[in-house]
Amino acid sequence: MSDNMEWIAQWKSTNALSNAWITKGELHHFFSHTLIFIIDGKAIWNINGHRVHVSYGELIALEENSVMEVIEGGNLDLAGWHVQFDTYSVLHDRREAEKFEWQLPSGEAYQKVQLSGGGLASIIQHWSEVHSQDQGAGRVGHQHLLYELLSNLYRKQPDDELKPEHGILRSIDYMQQHYDQVITRTQLAQIAGISPWHYSRKFSERYGKPPLDYLAHYRIYRAQEELILTAATSQDIAKKSGFEDAHYFSRRFKQLTGVSPKIYRQTMTQRKIVSLSPICAEIMIHLGVIPHAVVVTPILLSPHHHEQFTSYGVEMLEVTQYEVEIELVRQVQPEILIGNVLTEEVKGGCAQLHRF
């Protein structure tokens, strides 16, 4: 069917996001085209085989028959709506319509767009008005908002998307999601969309080390997590962290941390560990590892967690909602951070703290 054929979108349903959208392991099947609009919170999903971070102000578009699995809901609530719609081609000569095989403008397995502040506020306001209208006016309102959301998918993205720095961030994300696999500099440069030589030079300028050194540091960091949080053998941890040879893993581990994996595990209670979430800190305490500090949001901290951290002498680093204040964490001078971060800015700050 021609891309130039005239088509229309028909609103089908609108539903608020529920806890099933942040419950790890939950599967969602979309039998119609779908737009997901996030107005609060963060999560990590697997959309059609791609790991995707979603957060406030983002619009995620999926074609029909897509599948999403919740990988990590975090300790934050997620608010927003998912809108289902169908598309039809318009046949003026026959005065009828038939199903149109709509595809995402990006041509990818999903499309994610960050809405601007003004556009975001406008959509939220319109949505509130739609839900207060009667059935007839409400359907018209839903149809209008559907087209307003769709228009954001076809809007030209900022030129920042084309800069080498953005490609480097894509390669960093790939490293952090596939660190247990074989990764080459050429492969990372292809993901970044620049030549291997240019990629290495730009990467070193930004992070102070070549990309494969960064990858090695990140693998050791993940191995440290395994040593702290599991009873797995060094051989299993080596393989899980991307090292095929356990002896090479031990040698690199000692080179970068100063001690062998065995000594590191034996002395873990002496390590200055900072947890990025109360839930993670609670798990560590149950495993017999007392973190030095935990990042908390006072208004969201449960009495149970407050009492637990106080009794174990865990310092509570108070931050505003949904934020990790890097400078506050830096003052503690942690040896290792445990927990999830969902933005590139925070990841970059944490990476500088860790020197990987």
N, C-alpha and C positions, 0 to 999 in steps of 0.2 A: 504494500500500500504506500502511496507517495507521501513523503514527509510534508508536502505542501497542501495536502488535502485538509479542508476545513473540518474542524472537530469541535465538539462541545464536551464539557465536564458536567456530570450530574451528581450533586450531593446525595449521599446515601445514608450516612449516620455520623453522629458525633458523640463520643463518650469520654468521660474523664479518666485519666490514668489512675489505676488502682495499685495496691501493694503488689499485685502480680507482676508489675513492671520493674520492681526492685528486688524481687525474691529470686535468689540465685538458683539457676536451673530451670526456671519457668520458660516454657516455649510459647511463642505467639505465632500463629499462622494467619497470613493476610490474603484472603481470597479475592479482595478488591484492591484497587490502588489506594494507598494510604499516605496521609500526611500526619506527622507527629510533632506537636508543638509544645516545647518545654518552657514553663514559666517559673519553675523553681526546682532546686535540687540538682543532683548529678548521678550518673550511673555509667556502667560499662556494659555494652551489649555486643553480641555476635550477630551481625546482620548479613545473611547470605554468605557466611564464611569469613566475614571481615570483622575484626575487633574494632569497635567504635565507641569513643567517649562522647557522652551526651551531657549537656548542661544548660543552664538558664539562657533563654533567648535564642535557642537553636530550633530550626525547622528541619526535620528529617523526612525525606520522601522515599517511598518504596513502591515498586511496581507490584501488580497483582501476583499472587502465589509466592510472595516472599516469606522468609522465615526469620524470626528473631529469637535469640536465647539470652536470658539475663546472665551475664558473667559475674558482675559485682554490683550490688545495689548500694554498697557503702552504708554509713549510719545516718544518711540524710533522707528526708522525705522527697518524693518526686511528684511534682504537680504539673498538670497540663492536659492536653486533649489529643485524641487520635481521631482523625477524620477519614472516613472511607468514601470513595467516590468511583463512579464508572465513567468511561469516555465513549463517545459515539461519533461516527462520521456523519456529516450532513449531506444528504442526497437531494438537492433542490429539485432536480428534474422529476424525481419520483415522489417528492414530498414525504420522505420517510428517512429514518436514521438506522444505521446498523453499528454493531460494536466496532470501536476503533482500537487498534493495538497500540496504545499509548506507551511511549518509552521516556525515561528520564532524560532531560536535556543534557546532563553530563555524560550519558552513555555508560555509566558505571552501575555496580550492583546496588548502590544506594546513593542518595545525594543529601549532603548536609549543608545548610546555609545559616550563617549568623545574621539575625535580624538587627537592624539599627535601632537605637534607642527610641526615636520618634515613631518608627514603624511598629516597633514592639508594643509601645504604649497604646497606639491606635488600635491594633488588633485585639489586645486584651479588653479595651473599653468596648469595642464593637461586640466582642463575644459575650460580655456581660449583658449588653442590651438585647442580644438575640435571645438569651435564655429567659428574659423577662417579658417577651412578646407572646402573643397568642399563636396558635398552631400555624395559621396561614402566613402571617407576617414572619414567623420564626423560620419557616422553610425558605422564604425569600432571603432572609438575613443569612442563613447558613450558606445558601448558594453564593451570595455576594462575598462572604468571607472566604469561601473555597477559592474563588477566583483571585482574591487578594493574596492568599497564601501561594497559589500557583504562580502568580506574577513574580514572586521573589525567586522562584527557581529559574526563571528565564532572564533575570536581571544579570547584567555583566558583573562578574566578580572583580574585586579590586586588583590592581596591578601587583600588589604585594604577593599575590599567589604565585607570581612568575619569578620572584627574586630567588637567588641561590640560597639565601638564608632559610626560606620556607622549605626548599628541597632538603636541606640539611636536617631540619626538624623532622621531616618525614622519615629520613634515614635513621635518626635517633629513635623514633617511635618503632621502626621496624626492628632495630637492634633489641629494644627492650621487650618486644613481643616474641622474638624468635631467637633469643640468645642461646637457647639449647641446641640450635641447629648450626650447620656449617655456613658461615657468612664470609664473603670475600669483599675486598675493597671495590673491585669492579662492580659487584652486585649492588653495593651501597651507593656508588656513584650513579648507577642507572636509576635507582629509586629517587635520588636527588635530582636527576635530570641534567647533570653536568659531567664533564670529562673526569676520569679518575685523578689526574694530576691537579686539576682545578679544585676538585672535591677535597682532596687531602689538604691542600693549602688553606682553603676557606675553613675547613673543619678545625685545623690546628690553630688558626687565628682566633676562632671563637671559643674553643675549649682547652687550648693550651697543650694538646697532645694529639697525635694522629688517630684516625678513627678506630683502627684495630687495637690500639692501646686503650682507648676509651671502652671498647667492647670487653677487653680482658678485665679491666677494673670493674665493669658492671657485672660480669660473670662472677667475679670473686665476691662482690657485694651480695649477690643473690645466694652464693654458697654460704656466706656468713648467716644469712637469714635461715637457711636450712639447718645449719649447725646449732643455731639458737633454738629454733622452734620444732625440730624433729629429732628422732633418734636414728636417722638413716646413716649408713656407713659412708666413709669417705669415697669409696668407689661409686656408690649410687649417687652421691651428691655431685661428684665430678662429672658423671654422665648427664645428670639433670641440668648442670650448669654450663654444658657445652664443651666439656673437656673429655675427649675419648680416652686419654691415658691418665690413670689415677696418680702415677708418680709425677707426671708433668703438672697436674693440678696441685699436688702438695708443694712442689717446688715454687710454682707461681704464687700460690697462696702465701707461703712464707716470705717470698720476695716483696709482696705488696702489703702484708699485714705485720710482718716481723716475727710471726710465730707459725708453727705448723697447724693444720686443721685440728689435730688431736689436742694440742696444748690450748688452742683457741676455745675448744669446747670445754675443757677442764677449768678454764679461767673465765668462763662467760659471765659469772656473777660479778666479776670485777669490771666488766665493760660498762662504759657509760652509754646506755641505750635510751633513745627517745622514741616513744610510740606516737604516731600521728593520729591515733584515734583511741577513745576509751575502750571500745570493744577489743581492739588488738591488745591493749595493755592488760585487760582482764584475762585474756587467753594466756598471755605470757606469765602472769602471776600464777595461774592454775598449773602451768608447766614448770613452775619453780624458778622462773627467771624474773627478777624484780627490775622493771625499767627504772632508769634514773628520773625520767620525767615523761609526762604525757600531755599532748596538746588537747585542750578542752574548750568548749563553748559554754560558759556558765549557765546560760538560760536553758541549754539542752542537756546539761549533765544531770543524770539521775542521782537521787540521794544514795542509792546503793553504790554507785561508782565513787562518789565523793567520799563516802565512809571507807570504802576499800582502799582507795589511794592514800587517804590520810593515815590509815592504820599501818600501811606498808611503807610509809615515808616517801611516796612517789610525788615529786614536785609537779604541780599542775600549771601548765603554761596557758594562760587564758587568752583566747583570740576571739575575734568577731565571727559571726555565723558564716559557715561555708568557706572560711579563709584559713590558710596556714601562713603565719607571719614569719618569714625566713629570718629576719634579724633577731626575733625573740628566741628562735631555736638556735641560732648561731651563738648567742651569749652563753648557752649551756655547754657548748663545745662537745657535741656528741661524737662518739666513735662510729655509731651506726644508727640509722633511722629505720623504723619498722612501720609499714602501713602503706596505703594507697594514696597517690596524689593524682588529680584529674586534669590539671592544666599544664601546658608547656612552660608557662612562666614559673610555676612552683617547682616543676621538675628540674628546670634549669638552676633554680636557687638551691635545691637539695643536692644537685650534682656538684655544685661548687663547694658545698659543705663537705661532701664526700671525696672530692678531688678525683672522681672517676669520669 
